[in-house]
Amino acid sequence: MRLIKYAGYTLLGVVICLAVWGFLIEPRLIDTRQESGVIPGLPDEWEGQRIAVLADYQVGMWGANTGTARRMIRQVVEARPAAVLLAGDFVYKAAADSSEQLETVVEIVSPLKSAGIPTFAVLGNHDYSVDVDDDTRNDQLARAVEEALKRAGARVLENEALALNRTGEREGVEPLYLVGIGSEWAGKANPTEALRQVPFAAPRVVFMHNPESFTRLPAGAAPLALAAHTHGGQIRLPWSSHWSWISIVREGETHADGWIADPSFGQPGNRLYVNRGVGFSDAPIRINCRPELTYMSLSGGPLPPRDRS
């Protein structure tokens, strides 16, 4: 009986420690990832350049991780990458009057504008107030989020491709194209329309909020694709960095973070990296799943093979 009581106390202590860690400590710890993205035909002026990826601020949620978002932006300003990609969900279940939330978004993102770093964004499902249990779309909110991002110096791409030149347009120099896909859950994703704006075989980076959009990209259309949305599952099992509760519950449907090696997810010649984001859904907790700031270093050459196991 005494043994059972001690075991109960031990279990309670572990639960309390995990709760304190997951609510108060780990969400404030930034995991800065240095990754390499291969883009066949990459222009020489982009070789070795870095693109920073941030996502899922979820401003407006109780316990929102805005302090960590601000510190991430400060780190990016110091690092001065060639461009910054903001991969959606800037607000979370916005109230009827979302002005306060939007001003917070502007305040978080604006240092990039002051630093003169080219910044681009796509919108996520929460930017339309679309959740997994509610598909009612709020286009007015999305336009307000887009306007706020514009004031903060970020250009929003919705099924749009943009030519990026490091040194301005020069005759005979092919640019790198940036392709932004609209929100999947809000019914705004149109990869075909976005890719139609990119010349055949031109080098490109494709980014989106929801990894589901990746599965709709034609073979070879996205040698480097970037997404977010999953928050890495927020709680990951300690014995594997890629096993989270969301990966287990939605087996075969959700790929929570990092490089997606599953050859059945997406078409041949396409490669996806999923950023864990900053914020939360439902509860402000992260365990073994730190907020992520990704630097993607670009290089030309053949694509690495995906795991076929």
N, C-alpha and C positions, 0 to 999 in steps of 0.2 A: 504493500500500500504506500509506504514511504517512497519507494522507487517511482511509482506512478506519479506521486505528487511532485517529486523533483523533476521528472521528465516533463510534466506540465509546466512547471516554472521555467524550465530551460526553453521549451517551445515558445512560451509567451515572451521570454526575453529576446529570442531570435526574431520573432514577429515585430516586436517594438523596435529593435535595432534596424531591421529592414525598412520599416515604415519611416523612421527618422532619416535613414540614408536616402531612401527613394523620394521622399517629399522635400527634404531640406538641403541635401548635400549634392547628390549626383546631378540633378537638373542644372546646377550651377557650374559643373565641370565641363569644359569644352574639349571635345575630341577633334583635333585638327588633323585631317587626313590628307596625305600627299599621294595622289593617284596619277596614273599615266593613261592618257587617252590617245589611241591611234586613229588617224584619219588619212586614208590613202589620198595622195595628191595634195596634201597640205602645203600651202604656199610657204616659201622659205622664210618670209617675214614673220610667220606664225610659229615656226619651229622653236620648241622649248618655252613658248609663252604659256602663262597660267591663266586659267579661268576659275574664279571662285564661285561656289554654289552654296546658297543658303535657302532655307525654306521653313514654312509652317510656323509663323510667328503666333498665330491664334490669339491675337490681341482681343481682349474682352472676356476670355475665359477666366473663371475664378482661379487664382494662383498663376496667372499667365507669366511666362518666363521672359518678360520684357527686359529685365536687367541683363540676362545672358545674351539676348539678341543685340543689345547695345554694345556689349563687350566684343561680340563677334564682329560687328561692323567696325569698331575701332581697330581690331586686329587686321581686318581687310584693308583699311585705309593705310595702315603702316606697311602692309605687304605690297600694296599697289600692283595688283594683277592687271592683266590686259583688259579684262572685262569681268563683270559680276552678273550672275544669273540668279534671280529670285524666283523660286519655283512654287509660288502660290500659297493660299490659305493665310492671308494677312490678318483677317479678322475671324472671330469665332461666334457663330449664332448671334449676329449683330442685333442690337436693340433697334426699336423704331427710330430713335434718334442715335445714329451711329457716329455723330460728329466727334465725340471724345475719343472713340476708338480710332477713327481715321487720323485725327491729329497725332495720336501716339505713333501710328504707322509712319506718318510724315517725319516725325521727330527721330525715329529710329533709322530711317533710310537716308535722310538728308545729308549726313556727313560724306556719303559717297559722291553726291553732287558737288559738295564743297571741295572735295579732293580731285574732281575732274575725272573720275573713273567711269567709263561707259557702263551703264547699268540697264539691264533688261529684265522683264518680268512676264510671267504668265499667271493667270488667275486660277484658283482652286475652287473646290466645291463649296467651301464655307464662305468664299467671297460672293457667292450667289445664295447663301443661306441654305444650301442643299446638304443634308446629312444622310446617313445610311438609312434612317427611319423616316425621312421626310424629303420627297423629291420636288417640293414646291420651289420654283426658281424665282429669285428676286433679282431681276435684271437692273433695277434701279440702284440697288446696293452695289452691284458689280461695277456699274458706271461710276459710282461715287468712289469706290476703291481705286479704279483706274485713274480718276482725276487726282486723287490724293497721291498716288505713285508718280504721276506726271509732275506734280508740284515738288515732289522729293527728288526729281531728276531721273526717274526710271521710265523707260519706254515699254509699254505693255504690248506684247505680241499675241494676237489671237488668230491662229491659222494664217500666220504671216511669216515670210522669209525676208531677211535683211542681209545685204552684203556688207561685210566688215573688212575694212582696210586699215592696216596698222599705220600707214603713212599717207593716207588719202588716196584718192583714185589716181592710178598711173596706167598709162597705156601699156598693154601687154602683160600686166600683172593681174592674175586671177584672184579674186577675193575669197575669203572664207565666208560661207553663208551660215547665218544663225536662223534656225527655224523654231518658232514658238507655236505649240499646239494649244487649242482652247480646252476649257474644263470638260472632262469626260462625264462626270455625274450630272453636270448642268446641261448636258446635251449640246455643248458648244464645240466639241472636238471634231475637226475635219482635216485629218492628216493629208488626204488627197489634195485638197485645195492649197494647203500650206506648201507641200512638196512640188506642186505644179509651178511654183514661183522660182524654183531652183533649177538652173541649167543642168542638163543631163551630165552625170558623172562629176559634177562640181563638188569640191570638198564642203562638208557641212557638219554642224553640231545641231542636234535636235533636242529641244527640252520641252518638258510638259510637267503638269502637276501629278497626275495619276499614272502609275505604271501600266494600267490597263490600256492606255492609249498606245503603248509600245507594240502591243500585239496586232495593231491595225496598220502598222507601217510595212510597206512592201519590202521584199527581200533586197538587201543591199542599199536601202534608202537611208539607213541611220547607222553608220559605222561607229558613231559615238552618240548615244542618247542618254539624257539625264532626267531624273524624276525624283519625286519625294512622296508625300501623302501618308505613308505608313507609320511615320515616327519610329521606324525600326521595331514596331511592336510595343515599345515603351518598357516592357519587361522581357528580358531575354534569359534563357536558361544558362547557368554558369559554365556548363561543360561544352557549349558550342556557341560561338559568336553569331551564328546565323539561325539559331533556333529560338524563336520567340513564341509567346502564346498565340499571336495572330497567325504565325506560320503553321502552327499545329491545328488551330481551330479551322482555318481556311486552307487546308492542305491542297496544293495544286492550283490555288486561285490567287494567293497573295505571296509576293516575294518582298520581304520586309526591308532589306538593306544590302548595300554593297553591290558588287558585280553579280549579275544574274547569270549563272552558269547553265541553267536548265535549257537544253536545246529545244524543248517543246514550247518554251515561252518566247514568242517572237519568231521572226523569219530569219533564214540564213543570211549571214553578212551583216546583221544588226547586233549591236552590243549595248546593254543598258546598265547604268549605275544608278542606284537608289540612295539618296541622301536621307539620313535619319531626322533631319529637321531640328527645330529648337523647342517647339511647344508641345502641347498635349491634346488628347481627346478624352472626355469623360472625367478623368482624374489627373491632377498634376503630379504624376509620379513617373520616375524612370529608375529601373534597376538593371544594371549591366547593359545599359543602353544610353550612353551619354549623348547630349546634343552634339550635332556634327556640323563642322565647317569643312567643306571639301575644296581643295585646290587641285584642279585637273590640269596637268602639264601635257601640252599637245605635242604630238610627233607624227611624222609621216611614216609610210611603210605599210606592210601587209597586216591584216587583222590577226590577233592571236586566236588560236582555236578555242572554242567553248568546250567545256567539260561534257563528254558524251557518256559519262557513267550513269 
